[in-house]
Amino acid sequence: MKEQKVKARVLNMSEVTAANPTMGMARNVPMSSASSWQKVTFSMTELEGEMIFRLSSHQAEKLTPGMRGELIYKGEKFISFVPEK
């Protein structure tokens, strides 16, 4: 499967936190941290529809809702988003 490039807009972003099911507790304080990521929804500007990707906080830190640019993905995997200048 090859990379796809489409014009898109960042529609919505939300942080998702998942507790580690093997996380131990000591005095009601977690001994290890939970994992978190950003769920980012992109709206296609030239096609109908939306795509939702799971991004690391590092990948999502430069994105803001309303931002337009080129979304690059492969299958269900987010590759990058290049903002318009």
C-alpha positions as CSV (number, residue, x, y, z in Angstrom):
1,M,0.0,0.0,0.0
2,K,1.4,3.4,-0.9
3,E,1.2,6.7,0.8
4,Q,-1.9,8.9,0.1
5,K,-1.8,12.7,0.1
6,V,-5.0,14.7,0.5
7,K,-5.9,18.3,1.3
8,A,-7.4,18.3,4.8
9,R,-8.3,20.4,7.8
10,V,-7.7,19.6,11.5
11,L,-11.2,19.2,12.8
12,N,-10.9,18.1,16.4
13,M,-8.2,17.0,18.8
14,S,-8.7,15.2,22.1
15,E,-6.2,13.6,24.6
16,V,-6.8,9.9,25.4
17,T,-5.2,8.3,28.5
18,A,-5.1,4.6,29.1
19,A,-4.2,3.1,32.4
20,N,-1.6,0.4,32.4
21,P,-3.6,-2.7,33.5
22,T,-0.5,-4.1,35.3
23,M,0.2,-0.8,37.1
24,G,0.9,-1.3,40.8
25,M,-0.2,1.0,43.6
26,A,1.7,2.1,46.6
27,R,-0.2,4.1,49.2
28,N,-2.9,4.8,46.5
29,V,-0.3,6.4,44.2
30,P,0.5,4.8,40.8
31,M,3.9,3.3,40.6
32,S,4.1,3.9,36.9
33,S,2.4,6.3,34.6
34,A,-0.4,5.8,32.2
35,S,0.1,6.2,28.4
36,S,-1.5,9.0,26.6
37,W,-1.9,10.1,23.0
38,Q,-4.0,12.5,20.9
39,K,-7.0,11.4,18.8
40,V,-7.0,13.8,15.9
41,T,-9.9,14.1,13.4
42,F,-9.1,15.4,9.9
43,S,-11.8,16.6,7.5
44,M,-11.0,16.1,3.8
45,T,-11.4,19.4,1.9
46,E,-11.6,18.0,-1.6
47,L,-13.4,14.8,-0.7
48,E,-16.2,14.1,1.6
49,G,-15.5,12.4,4.8
50,E,-13.3,12.4,7.9
51,M,-10.3,10.4,9.1
52,I,-9.3,9.8,12.7
53,F,-5.7,9.0,13.6
54,R,-4.0,8.2,16.9
55,L,-0.9,10.5,17.2
56,S,1.7,10.8,19.8
57,S,1.8,14.1,21.8
58,H,4.9,15.0,19.9
59,Q,3.2,14.5,16.6
60,A,0.2,16.5,17.6
61,E,1.9,19.4,19.4
62,K,2.1,21.5,16.2
63,L,-1.5,20.9,15.1
64,T,-4.5,23.1,16.1
65,P,-8.1,22.8,15.1
66,G,-8.9,24.7,11.9
67,M,-5.4,24.3,10.5
68,R,-5.4,23.4,6.8
69,G,-2.7,21.5,4.8
70,E,-1.7,18.3,3.2
71,L,-2.4,15.1,5.2
72,I,-0.1,12.1,4.3
73,Y,-1.1,8.7,5.5
74,K,-0.6,5.0,4.6
75,G,-3.6,2.8,5.2
76,E,-4.8,3.6,8.7
77,K,-1.3,5.0,9.7
78,F,-0.7,8.7,10.0
79,I,2.6,9.8,8.3
80,S,2.5,13.6,8.5
81,F,0.6,16.8,8.1
82,V,2.2,19.7,6.2
83,P,0.4,23.0,7.0
84,E,-0.4,25.5,4.3
85,K,1.8,28.6,4.2
